[in-house]
C-alpha cells in the first residue's frame, strides 16, 4: 500500500492596509506619550523662562 498524500496549508493573504488592531493602538499610545512629554517640556521651559 503505497499512497502519497500532498497537502498544503494556505495562510489567508491580508491586504497591506489591514494591520492588527493592537499595533494601531500601540502606535497611538506611543504618539500620545511623546506628544504629552513634548507639550509638558514646552510648558515647563516656558514657565522657567519668566
C-alpha beads as a LAMMPS data file, in Angstrom:
LAMMPS data file: protein, C-alpha beads

50 atoms
49 bonds

1 atom types
1 bond types

-500.0 500.0 xlo xhi
-500.0 500.0 ylo yhi
-500.0 500.0 zlo zhi

Masses

1 110.0

Atoms # bond

1 1 1 0.000 0.000 0.000
2 1 1 1.945 2.962 -1.324
3 1 1 -0.054 6.178 -1.164
4 1 1 1.339 9.662 -1.369
5 1 1 -0.761 12.404 0.130
6 1 1 0.006 16.010 -0.754
7 1 1 -1.423 18.735 1.392
8 1 1 -0.758 22.393 1.897
9 1 1 -1.948 24.935 4.414
10 1 1 -2.640 28.272 2.771
11 1 1 -2.470 31.245 5.091
12 1 1 -5.027 33.894 4.194
13 1 1 -3.389 36.832 2.497
14 1 1 -4.012 40.054 4.378
15 1 1 -4.221 43.322 2.456
16 1 1 -1.293 45.641 3.131
17 1 1 -3.541 48.275 4.698
18 1 1 -5.012 45.781 7.183
19 1 1 -2.859 45.937 10.297
20 1 1 -3.620 44.252 13.599
21 1 1 -5.604 46.435 15.954
22 1 1 -3.056 46.002 18.759
23 1 1 -0.334 47.528 16.556
24 1 1 -2.516 50.547 15.803
25 1 1 -3.332 51.035 19.494
26 1 1 0.350 50.684 20.423
27 1 1 1.379 53.277 17.836
28 1 1 -1.304 55.689 19.029
29 1 1 -0.178 55.223 22.634
30 1 1 3.457 55.934 21.716
31 1 1 2.499 59.047 19.717
32 1 1 0.267 60.297 22.548
33 1 1 3.039 59.754 25.107
34 1 1 5.657 61.569 23.015
35 1 1 3.227 64.426 22.348
36 1 1 2.387 64.710 26.041
37 1 1 6.054 64.784 27.028
38 1 1 6.779 67.399 24.357
39 1 1 3.959 69.659 25.498
40 1 1 4.979 69.174 29.120
41 1 1 8.562 70.175 28.352
42 1 1 7.432 73.228 26.388
43 1 1 5.221 74.404 29.260
44 1 1 7.951 73.659 31.803
45 1 1 10.648 75.630 29.974
46 1 1 8.200 78.423 29.155
47 1 1 7.385 78.878 32.843
48 1 1 11.072 78.636 33.814
49 1 1 11.976 81.394 31.361
50 1 1 9.871 84.027 33.125

Bonds

1 1 1 2
2 1 2 3
3 1 3 4
4 1 4 5
5 1 5 6
6 1 6 7
7 1 7 8
8 1 8 9
9 1 9 10
10 1 10 11
11 1 11 12
12 1 12 13
13 1 13 14
14 1 14 15
15 1 15 16
16 1 16 17
17 1 17 18
18 1 18 19
19 1 19 20
20 1 20 21
21 1 21 22
22 1 22 23
23 1 23 24
24 1 24 25
25 1 25 26
26 1 26 27
27 1 27 28
28 1 28 29
29 1 29 30
30 1 30 31
31 1 31 32
32 1 32 33
33 1 33 34
34 1 34 35
35 1 35 36
36 1 36 37
37 1 37 38
38 1 38 39
39 1 39 40
40 1 40 41
41 1 41 42
42 1 42 43
43 1 43 44
44 1 44 45
45 1 45 46
46 1 46 47
47 1 47 48
48 1 48 49
49 1 49 50
